Amino acid sequence: MVRHAGRTMRRVAASALVAAALAGCAQTGSREVPGTGRARPLVAGVVADSPPYGFVENARPVGLEADLAARLGDALGRPVQVVALPFEQLFGALAAGRVDILMAGLSVTRAREARVAFGQPYLRGGLLAAMRREDRQRYDSPERVLAAEAVGVVSGTTGATFVQSRVDPYRVREYRRPRDAMNELAQRRVDVVVHDAPVVVWFVSGNEAALALLPTLLQREDLAWAMRYEDAALRGDVDGVLARWRSDGTLDAVIARWLPYWSQLRER
């Protein structure tokens, strides 16, 4: 899928303005609109350009997390406003009260736990490496991936932290979006890209003639949704919904829709 960056950012900005207006009319943590008896919208922040987690299509946020957000609202009996934001704006939007929950394929790390409260993990993921198909034998192990002359990462992600702690700085190339890193890989400006497994497989599966991946997780990670620490009631509600979804198969069904390869990857 190819989109013009200018149109995408205008759409994202418009969505952000709507979310800000909704958040400004509500009391943080309240489940009802004061004085009305109506359920307050749950404002979910998703990432704007990181498929399959989230992306914008036909002027609306779509992807795994947008799908789960809609179902979460139904389960909680609350209308949902899904807002697509650039990755670097997600945590600020949550802290400022413009969104109630971040549903953006976030890995649970100690550094992030200092800023946000994570719910129970909904997906066990990790990091994968992508390379050009002609180089798949050259980079056939994690050690060889990390020995590459130029390693692409996405700024601010756990993939960037992982690589930067193991690779000389002059060999690391940082990009703002996964799409940018993958384009640079195809253009031969980097040798490998290390990023979240679902995102790597999404891009490789869309261009299998040119790209390949090392089907071994470089690092395992739990993915969870992030909320403010003061919103303990919301976290409890969300964790309760997740527990039901695990039991009745809802969670696996939604994940399979967006990540049909995931069960095979988990078996490796």
C-alpha positions as CSV (number, residue, x, y, z in Angstrom):
1,M,0.0,0.0,0.0
2,V,1.4,3.4,-1.0
3,R,0.1,6.7,0.4
4,H,1.2,10.3,-0.1
5,A,2.9,11.6,3.1
6,G,1.3,15.0,2.9
7,R,-2.3,13.7,2.8
8,T,-1.6,11.2,5.6
9,M,-0.2,13.9,7.9
10,R,-3.2,16.2,7.2
11,R,-5.5,13.3,8.1
12,V,-3.6,12.5,11.2
13,A,-3.7,16.2,12.3
14,A,-7.5,16.3,11.7
15,S,-8.0,13.2,13.8
16,A,-5.8,14.6,16.6
17,L,-7.9,17.8,16.7
18,V,-11.1,15.8,17.1
19,A,-9.6,13.8,19.9
20,A,-8.4,16.9,21.7
21,A,-11.9,18.4,21.5
22,L,-13.4,15.2,22.9
23,A,-10.8,15.0,25.7
24,G,-11.3,18.6,26.6
25,C,-15.0,18.1,27.2
26,A,-14.4,15.1,29.5
27,Q,-13.1,14.6,32.9
28,T,-10.1,12.3,33.0
29,G,-10.9,8.9,34.3
30,S,-14.7,9.5,34.3
31,R,-16.9,6.9,32.6
32,E,-19.8,9.2,32.1
33,V,-20.3,12.6,30.5
34,P,-21.1,14.8,33.6
35,G,-24.8,15.5,34.1
36,T,-26.0,13.3,31.2
37,G,-25.8,9.7,32.3
38,R,-24.3,8.8,29.0
39,A,-21.1,6.8,28.7
40,R,-18.1,9.0,27.9
41,P,-16.2,8.1,24.7
42,L,-13.1,6.0,25.2
43,V,-10.4,7.8,23.2
44,A,-7.8,5.3,21.9
45,G,-4.5,6.5,20.5
46,V,-3.1,4.3,17.7
47,V,0.0,4.7,15.7
48,A,-0.5,6.4,12.3
49,D,1.9,4.6,10.0
50,S,3.1,1.3,11.4
51,P,1.1,-1.5,9.8
52,P,-0.3,-3.9,10.8
53,Y,-0.7,-2.2,14.2
54,G,-2.1,1.0,12.8
55,F,-2.3,3.1,9.6
56,V,-4.6,5.5,7.9
57,E,-6.7,4.3,4.9
58,N,-9.5,6.3,3.3
59,A,-9.1,9.0,5.9
60,R,-9.7,6.7,8.9
61,P,-7.4,4.7,11.2
62,V,-7.3,1.0,10.6
63,G,-5.3,-2.0,11.6
64,L,-5.0,-4.5,14.4
65,E,-5.2,-2.0,17.2
66,A,-8.1,0.0,15.7
67,D,-10.0,-3.3,15.4
68,L,-9.3,-4.2,19.0
69,A,-10.2,-0.7,20.1
70,A,-13.7,-0.9,18.5
71,R,-14.3,-4.3,20.2
72,L,-13.0,-2.9,23.5
73,G,-15.5,-0.1,23.4
74,D,-18.3,-2.5,22.8
75,A,-17.2,-4.7,25.7
76,L,-17.0,-1.7,28.0
77,G,-20.3,-0.3,26.8
78,R,-18.6,3.0,25.7
79,P,-18.4,4.7,22.3
80,V,-14.9,4.7,20.9
81,Q,-12.9,7.5,19.3
82,V,-9.8,6.1,17.5
83,V,-7.1,8.7,16.9
84,A,-4.1,8.1,14.7
85,L,-0.9,9.8,15.8
86,P,2.8,9.7,14.9
87,F,4.7,7.3,17.2
88,E,6.6,10.2,18.9
89,Q,3.4,11.9,19.9
90,L,1.7,9.0,21.6
91,F,3.1,9.2,25.1
92,G,2.6,13.0,25.3
93,A,-1.0,12.7,24.2
94,L,-1.7,10.2,27.0
95,A,0.1,12.3,29.6
96,A,-1.9,15.4,28.5
97,G,-5.2,13.6,28.7
98,R,-5.9,13.8,25.0
99,V,-6.3,10.1,24.8
100,D,-7.3,7.5,27.4
101,I,-5.3,4.5,26.2
102,L,-2.5,3.8,23.9
103,M,-3.1,0.8,21.6
104,A,-0.1,1.0,19.4
105,G,1.9,-2.3,19.5
106,L,3.9,-1.0,22.5
107,S,6.5,-3.3,24.0
108,V,6.6,-3.3,27.8
109,T,9.9,-1.9,29.1
110,R,11.1,-0.6,32.4
111,A,11.8,2.8,30.9
112,R,8.2,3.0,29.6
113,E,6.7,1.7,32.9
114,A,8.2,4.8,34.5
115,R,5.9,6.9,32.4
116,V,2.8,4.8,31.8
117,A,0.8,2.0,33.4
118,F,0.6,-1.1,31.2
119,G,-2.3,-3.5,31.3
120,Q,-1.9,-7.2,31.0
121,P,0.0,-8.2,27.8
122,Y,-2.2,-9.2,24.9
123,L,0.6,-10.5,22.5
124,R,3.9,-12.1,22.9
125,G,6.2,-10.6,20.3
126,G,9.8,-9.6,19.7
127,L,12.2,-8.3,17.2
128,L,13.0,-9.6,13.8
129,A,15.5,-8.6,11.1
130,A,14.7,-8.0,7.4
131,M,17.2,-8.0,4.6
132,R,17.2,-8.1,0.8
133,R,16.3,-11.5,-0.5
134,E,19.7,-11.9,-2.2
135,D,21.3,-11.5,1.2
136,R,19.3,-14.0,3.2
137,Q,22.1,-16.5,3.4
138,R,24.6,-13.8,4.4
139,Y,22.5,-12.7,7.4
140,D,21.4,-16.2,8.6
141,S,21.9,-15.7,12.3
142,P,21.4,-12.9,14.9
143,E,25.2,-12.5,15.2
144,R,25.5,-11.9,11.4
145,V,22.6,-9.5,11.4
146,L,24.3,-7.4,14.1
147,A,27.6,-7.5,12.3
148,A,26.1,-5.9,9.2
149,E,27.8,-2.7,8.0
150,A,24.6,-0.6,8.2
151,V,21.6,-1.5,10.4
152,G,18.4,0.4,10.1
153,V,16.1,1.0,13.1
154,V,13.1,3.2,13.9
155,S,13.8,6.0,16.4
156,G,12.4,5.6,19.9
157,T,11.6,1.9,19.6
158,T,12.8,-1.1,21.5
159,G,14.4,-2.2,18.2
160,A,16.5,0.9,18.2
161,T,17.5,0.4,21.9
162,F,18.4,-3.2,21.3
163,V,20.6,-2.4,18.3
164,Q,22.3,0.6,19.8
165,S,23.4,-1.4,22.8
166,R,25.1,-4.0,20.6
167,V,26.3,-2.2,17.4
168,D,28.8,0.5,16.9
169,P,27.0,3.9,16.5
170,Y,28.5,4.6,13.1
171,R,26.8,1.5,11.7
172,V,23.3,2.4,13.0
173,R,20.9,4.3,10.8
174,E,17.8,5.8,12.5
175,Y,14.5,6.5,10.7
176,R,11.2,8.0,11.8
177,R,8.9,5.4,10.4
178,P,9.1,1.6,9.6
179,R,8.2,2.5,6.0
180,D,11.2,4.8,5.7
181,A,13.6,2.1,7.0
182,M,12.2,-0.5,4.6
183,N,12.5,1.8,1.7
184,E,16.1,2.5,2.5
185,L,16.7,-1.3,2.7
186,A,15.2,-1.7,-0.8
187,Q,17.4,1.2,-2.0
188,R,20.5,-0.5,-0.6
189,R,21.3,2.3,1.9
190,V,21.1,-0.2,4.8
191,D,21.9,-3.9,4.9
192,V,19.3,-5.0,7.4
193,V,16.4,-3.5,9.4
194,V,15.6,-4.6,13.0
195,H,12.1,-3.8,14.2
196,D,8.9,-5.4,15.7
197,A,8.2,-8.8,14.4
198,P,4.6,-8.1,13.2
199,V,5.7,-5.0,11.3
200,V,8.7,-6.7,9.7
201,V,6.6,-9.6,8.5
202,W,4.0,-7.2,7.1
203,F,6.5,-5.4,4.9
204,V,8.4,-8.5,3.8
205,S,5.2,-10.4,2.9
206,G,4.1,-7.4,0.8
207,N,7.4,-7.5,-1.2
208,E,8.6,-11.1,-1.1
209,A,10.4,-10.8,-4.4
210,A,12.8,-8.3,-3.0
211,L,12.9,-8.8,0.8
212,A,13.4,-11.7,3.2
213,L,13.6,-12.1,7.0
214,L,15.5,-14.1,9.5
215,P,12.7,-16.1,11.1
216,T,14.3,-16.1,14.6
217,L,13.4,-13.5,17.2
218,L,16.4,-11.4,18.2
219,Q,14.6,-10.5,21.4
220,R,11.3,-11.6,22.9
221,E,8.9,-8.9,24.2
222,D,5.4,-8.5,25.6
223,L,3.0,-6.1,24.0
224,A,0.4,-4.3,26.1
225,W,-1.8,-1.3,26.1
226,A,-0.7,1.8,28.1
227,M,-2.8,4.0,30.4
228,R,-2.2,6.7,33.0
229,Y,-1.4,5.4,36.5
230,E,-4.3,7.3,38.0
231,D,-6.8,5.4,35.7
232,A,-6.6,2.2,37.8
233,A,-10.3,1.5,37.2
234,L,-9.9,1.6,33.5
235,R,-6.9,-0.7,33.7
236,G,-9.0,-3.2,35.7
237,D,-11.8,-3.0,33.2
238,V,-9.5,-3.5,30.2
239,D,-7.7,-6.5,31.9
240,G,-11.1,-8.1,32.6
241,V,-12.1,-7.8,28.9
242,L,-8.7,-9.3,27.8
243,A,-9.2,-12.2,30.2
244,R,-12.6,-12.9,28.6
245,W,-11.3,-12.6,25.1
246,R,-8.5,-15.1,25.8
247,S,-11.1,-17.5,27.2
248,D,-13.6,-17.2,24.4
249,G,-11.2,-17.0,21.5
250,T,-11.9,-13.4,20.5
251,L,-8.3,-12.2,20.9
252,D,-6.9,-15.0,18.8
253,A,-9.4,-14.5,16.1
254,V,-8.6,-10.7,15.8
255,I,-4.9,-11.4,15.8
256,A,-5.2,-14.1,13.2
257,R,-7.1,-11.6,10.9
258,W,-4.3,-9.1,10.9
259,L,-1.3,-11.5,11.6
260,P,-2.3,-14.8,9.8
261,Y,1.3,-16.0,9.9
262,W,1.7,-15.4,13.7
263,S,1.0,-19.0,14.9
264,Q,3.7,-20.3,12.6
265,L,6.2,-17.7,13.9
266,R,5.4,-18.6,17.5
267,E,6.3,-22.3,16.8
268,R,9.8,-21.5,15.7
